[in-house]
Amino acid sequence: MENTDQSSPPAKLIELGRLPVNPLIFWVVVTAALVVAIILILNATGVVVGVNWLLLVPVAAYLFIIGLFLAYLSKFYRERNRLMLERVRDEQIKLAEFKKLNQDLENYAKQLFDKDFELTLANKRLQNLERAKSKFVSVTTHQLRTPLAAIKWTFHMLLGGSLGKITAEQKNFLQKGYDSTQRIITIINDLLNVDYIEADKTDYNFLPVNLAELIDGIIFEFTNQVDSKKIKLSFHQPTSVLPKVAADPVKISMLLENLLDNAIKYTSAGGRVTISLSDARINSAQSSVEVIVADTGIGILPAERDKIFHRFFRGSNAIQLKPDGTGLGLFIAQDIVEKHGGQIWFESQLGEGTNFHFTLPVFGAPPAKV
Amino acid sequence: MDTEKTNGENKKTILIVEDDEFLRSLTAKRIEKEGYGVEVAVDGENAITVLETLKPDLILLDLLLPGKDGFEVLKKIRSNEAVKAVPVIIFSNLGQKEDIEKAKSLGVDDFLIKANFTLDDVVAKINKLIAQ
């Protein structure tokens, strides 16, 4: 694409610096011719009659010396010319290189500009897609909630016997229907929450919260579930009154519900789920309250322990036990704890159970150093 | 519906604003069973008309309604001297932070997401608010 003949010298300029014959021979001939010509002219015009031929010798010598000097000058200029030409040629080569570099640069700049344009366009498309997805998620989920509410309420009314007596078998089936509906509603709520986390739209409203009271209320909600599964759910109240934590009660309820729901789901009949609270003083300046949700469930496989908080991840033993589920509960739980400036972790023994711990900073305590 | 009930001695009246017919009838049935008088409105416009003549003891208000939505009805309620002090429970399937914040700023007493509650829970909330 570029001119590749830049190495060949510029021929025309070189020729200009060269005489056709050796300048010395040239000048001997020219001097002799001049001397003869002068004599002939002087004789013909009759200005000088009877020439002293000896006088012509210094004239010829003088002309010859001048000639030599001129020849030397000519050689000197030729040499200078040659050097200059070499420089010109070098400059021309450099110029050609610069031109090529410049052209390359221009090409790169153009490519860069094209890429930038492409990326901007792609980014815009992604943003639109993201908006469409968010809108789709929230519209669909809201639309789904209406018929689900109708199904749930109907099951609930039938179960409560307000529409007539039902047999034990009917009750069993209706309960399954109710539980399944409840699961779909939970999944929808989880999806909505994740959409919110990813769109970073979750606002936190931190208040002084008495965790013991909050846990009492949540445990009450799970009474039916644990009774029907024959699991013992208990709350070990702390021995002393713990300070209030800085928390968003709605979010902390969701967090505890997620942890309890998991604990109950993956613990079989006869098992235990226990919540306990303790004062986790990290140092004298900052303290937090630690919550432990312990179960005697299936546990988490060692190989899967570092993935358990990942979005949509579900333990393979959990999937085997309960095929339905979103794998979002712990992802949401982690996000909630982190937004509070707390920490969440667990220890687990396969087949023995899992203990989930999380900490929340005490209200009014200075923020934790990271 | 049965307007005469509202004039009964102790009977408290609940106004249900809900456009979905089935949800409306289930809700009405459950609340009537609790011993309350029930009035219904099928959309926002209807609710505003009903409130011109009726002063319920509590309003159960949906947000997504054809025509005037629940937020507009709520604004009307809070600017109407006759009913401005009546407790309002938002009972909707909207439940994003923005919706809850907006409803709170307009003055609601509770915000319940239909799918997350049973009618027994709703009745419990109504009982609590009426007792106050």
Contacts between the chains, C-beta under 8 A, distances in Angstrom:
chain1	res1	chain2	res2	distance
A	138	B	96	6.7
A	142	B	64	7.5
A	142	B	93	4.9
A	142	B	94	6.0
A	143	B	93	7.9
A	145	B	93	3.8
A	145	B	113	7.1
A	145	B	114	6.3
A	145	B	115	4.0
A	146	B	20	6.0
A	146	B	23	7.0
A	146	B	93	5.4
A	146	B	114	7.0
A	146	B	115	7.9
A	148	B	115	5.0
A	149	B	23	6.4
A	149	B	93	6.9
A	149	B	114	3.9
A	149	B	115	4.5
A	150	B	20	7.4
A	150	B	22	5.3
A	150	B	23	5.7
A	150	B	26	7.1
A	152	B	115	6.7
A	152	B	118	6.7
A	153	B	23	7.5
A	153	B	26	5.2
A	153	B	27	8.0
A	153	B	30	7.9
A	153	B	118	6.4
A	153	B	119	5.3
A	154	B	26	7.1
A	156	B	118	4.6
A	156	B	119	6.8
A	156	B	120	7.0
A	157	B	26	7.0
A	157	B	30	7.2
A	157	B	119	7.1
A	160	B	120	7.2
A	162	B	30	7.7
A	162	B	33	6.7
A	185	B	115	4.7
A	185	B	116	6.7
A	188	B	115	7.3
A	189	B	116	7.1
A	192	B	96	7.5
A	196	B	96	7.4
A	196	B	97	7.5
A	201	B	96	7.8
A	201	B	97	6.6
A	202	B	97	7.0
A	203	B	97	5.5
A	203	B	101	7.9
